[in-house]
Amino acid sequence: MVVVFALTVVILDRCDTAFAALFAAGDILVADNQLEAIFRIDPFSGSHSILYDDSIGTGPEFSNPLDVLVDQQHNVFVIDNFGGLFQVDPDTGDRSLLVAATSGFSPNSAAFDGNGGIIIADLANDAVHRFDFDSGILAPLSDQSHGMGVVLDRPSGVAVEADGSVIVVVEGLRPAILRVDIDTGARSVASSNFGSGPDFDHPAGIAVVPLLVPEPSAAALVGIGAVLFIASLLRIRVQ
């Protein structure tokens, strides 16, 4: 029996009253494929509860949820290997199927691309897809027919870099980390067992550490204050 857990950390505003009953800043959501449910974990106490499953809300049922995502607008998306790409209403738990799983689409991992879409790794079909929210269209990004370069062999994890490049874990005969061009689907090796360091054995999940946003310096704050002060003087003179 294979038990798969996938988690995401939710960063929300505690003042968001619509989410007060379900989420708090820093909560952790976990996809449990055996229970076909999404758990909520309190990061401080470790207590957990089922947030969404087939008994909560209405709509198509989960069958093998492997990953869960939450965007900046607090929309919840579930990657279901047998079901497809779900969107879950955060308040009611109602489920809608954005893209149904087929023989050519069996999602197992996903990441937001920062440009109105979700990048989805499809291990069973040796493919990476992109779902566009505006059009509602799922399109191939990189596979045997799209993009040149290194063979995409059993992609199991996906992440997106700051410049939009897609990073994919492949766990085939030659485990490696590949970089996929978001425009052309071209694939190149970012890291593999031919590089320096210990060999990969069975890589699966992957993440890109985000860039830090520098805090404004004291000089910058003084400059901003001076601009505001001058603006206030001008406003007084105009009045």
C-alpha positions in Angstrom: 0.0 0.0 0.0 1.4 3.4 -1.0 0.5 6.3 1.1 1.3 9.7 -0.3 1.1 13.0 1.6 1.6 16.4 0.0 1.5 19.6 1.9 1.4 23.3 1.5 1.7 26.1 4.0 -1.1 28.7 3.9 -0.1 32.3 4.5 -3.3 34.3 5.1 -4.4 37.5 6.7 -5.8 36.8 10.2 -8.2 39.7 9.5 -9.9 37.8 6.7 -13.2 37.0 8.3 -14.4 34.8 5.4 -11.6 32.4 6.3 -11.7 32.8 10.0 -13.4 29.4 10.6 -11.2 27.4 8.3 -7.8 28.9 8.1 -5.3 30.8 10.1 -2.0 32.3 9.0 0.6 29.6 8.6 -1.8 26.7 8.6 -0.6 23.6 6.8 -2.8 21.7 4.3 -2.0 18.1 3.5 -3.4 15.9 0.7 -4.0 12.3 1.9 -4.5 9.9 -1.0 -5.7 7.0 1.1 -8.4 8.9 2.9 -9.1 10.9 -0.2 -9.1 14.1 2.0 -7.4 17.4 2.6 -6.2 17.8 6.2 -5.7 21.1 8.1 -2.8 21.1 10.6 -2.3 23.7 13.3 1.5 24.4 13.1 1.7 25.3 16.7 -0.2 22.5 18.4 0.2 19.8 15.7 -3.6 19.1 16.0 -5.2 18.2 12.7 -8.6 17.8 11.2 -10.2 16.9 7.9 -10.9 20.2 6.1 -12.3 18.8 2.8 -13.4 15.3 1.7 -16.3 13.8 -0.2 -18.6 14.2 2.8 -18.0 18.0 2.9 -19.6 20.0 0.2 -20.9 18.8 -3.1 -19.4 18.0 -6.5 -17.2 15.4 -8.1 -15.5 13.2 -5.6 -11.7 12.9 -4.9 -10.2 9.6 -5.8 -6.4 9.9 -5.4 -5.4 13.4 -4.2 -1.6 13.9 -4.3 -1.0 17.6 -4.1 -2.8 20.8 -2.9 -2.2 24.4 -3.7 -3.5 27.7 -2.3 -3.1 30.9 -4.3 -2.9 34.6 -3.1 -6.7 34.9 -3.5 -7.2 31.9 -1.1 -8.4 29.6 -3.9 -7.8 26.0 -3.1 -6.7 23.5 -5.9 -6.3 19.8 -5.5 -4.2 17.6 -7.9 -5.9 14.2 -8.1 -4.0 11.5 -10.0 -7.2 9.6 -10.9 -9.7 12.5 -10.8 -7.9 15.5 -12.4 -7.5 19.1 -11.4 -10.1 20.2 -8.8 -10.9 23.7 -7.4 -12.4 23.6 -3.9 -14.6 26.4 -2.5 -12.7 27.4 0.7 -15.9 28.1 2.6 -18.2 25.3 1.7 -15.9 22.5 0.4 -17.8 22.3 -2.8 -15.7 20.7 -5.5 -15.5 21.6 -9.2 -13.5 19.7 -11.8 -11.5 22.1 -13.9 -9.8 19.3 -16.0 -10.8 15.6 -15.7 -8.1 13.0 -15.7 -7.8 10.9 -18.9 -5.4 8.5 -20.4 -3.4 11.5 -21.5 -3.7 13.5 -18.3 -2.8 11.9 -15.0 -1.5 14.7 -12.7 0.6 14.1 -9.7 2.3 17.4 -8.8 1.8 21.1 -9.5 3.0 24.7 -9.0 1.7 28.1 -9.8 3.6 29.8 -12.6 3.1 33.4 -11.5 1.5 34.2 -14.8 -2.1 33.1 -14.4 -1.6 29.4 -14.7 -0.6 26.1 -13.0 2.2 23.9 -14.2 1.4 20.2 -13.7 3.7 17.2 -13.7 2.3 14.1 -15.2 4.4 11.1 -14.3 2.3 8.5 -16.1 2.5 10.3 -19.5 6.0 11.6 -19.2 4.7 15.1 -19.7 4.4 18.6 -18.2 1.2 20.5 -18.8 0.1 24.1 -18.2 -3.5 25.0 -17.2 -4.5 28.6 -18.0 -7.1 30.2 -15.7 -8.3 32.8 -18.2 -9.1 30.3 -21.0 -9.7 27.2 -18.9 -7.5 25.3 -21.4 -5.0 22.6 -20.4 -2.1 22.5 -22.9 1.1 20.5 -23.2 4.2 22.4 -22.2 6.8 19.7 -22.6 6.7 16.1 -23.6 7.9 13.8 -26.4 6.1 16.0 -29.0 6.7 19.4 -27.5 10.2 20.8 -26.8 13.6 19.5 -27.6 16.4 18.3 -25.4 16.7 15.7 -22.6 14.1 13.0 -22.4 11.3 13.7 -19.9 11.2 10.4 -18.0 8.6 10.0 -15.3 8.4 13.6 -14.0 7.3 13.4 -10.4 7.7 17.0 -9.0 7.6 20.5 -10.4 8.5 24.0 -9.2 8.9 27.4 -10.9 11.9 29.7 -10.6 11.7 33.5 -10.3 12.4 34.0 -14.0 9.5 31.7 -14.9 11.6 28.7 -15.8 10.1 25.3 -14.8 12.1 22.9 -12.7 11.1 19.3 -13.0 12.2 16.2 -11.1 12.5 13.1 -13.2 12.8 9.7 -11.5 13.3 7.5 -14.5 16.3 5.3 -15.3 18.5 8.3 -15.0 17.2 10.5 -12.1 17.8 14.2 -12.7 16.6 17.7 -12.2 15.6 19.3 -15.5 14.9 22.9 -16.4 12.1 23.5 -18.9 11.7 26.6 -20.9 8.3 28.1 -20.3 7.9 29.3 -23.9 9.4 26.5 -26.0 9.2 23.5 -23.7 12.9 22.8 -24.4 14.6 20.7 -21.7 18.1 20.9 -20.2 19.8 19.3 -17.3 20.0 21.5 -14.2 21.5 18.7 -12.0 22.1 15.0 -12.4 24.3 12.1 -11.1 26.9 13.1 -13.6 27.6 16.3 -11.6 29.4 16.7 -8.4 27.9 15.5 -5.1 26.2 12.3 -3.9 24.0 10.5 -6.4 20.2 11.0 -6.5 18.4 7.7 -5.7 14.6 8.4 -6.0 14.0 12.2 -6.2 10.4 13.2 -6.0 9.4 16.5 -4.5 11.1 19.8 -5.3 10.9 23.5 -4.3 12.6 26.7 -5.2 13.6 29.0 -2.4 12.0 32.4 -3.0 14.0 35.6 -3.3 14.0 37.7 -0.2 12.4 41.1 -0.4 14.8 43.6 1.2 13.5 45.8 3.9 13.7 49.5 3.1 16.9 51.1 4.5 17.0 54.0 6.9 18.1 56.3 4.1 15.2 55.2 1.9 12.8 55.8 4.7 14.2 59.3 5.3 13.9 60.0 1.6 10.3 58.9 1.6 9.6 61.0 4.6 11.2 64.1 2.9 9.1 63.6 -0.2 5.9 63.3 1.9 6.9 66.4 3.9 7.5 68.5 0.7 4.3 67.2 -0.8 2.4 68.3 2.4 4.0 71.8 2.2 3.0 72.1 -1.5 -0.5 71.1 -0.6 -0.7 73.7 2.1 0.5 76.4 -0.3 -2.0 75.4 -2.9 -4.9 75.5 -0.4 
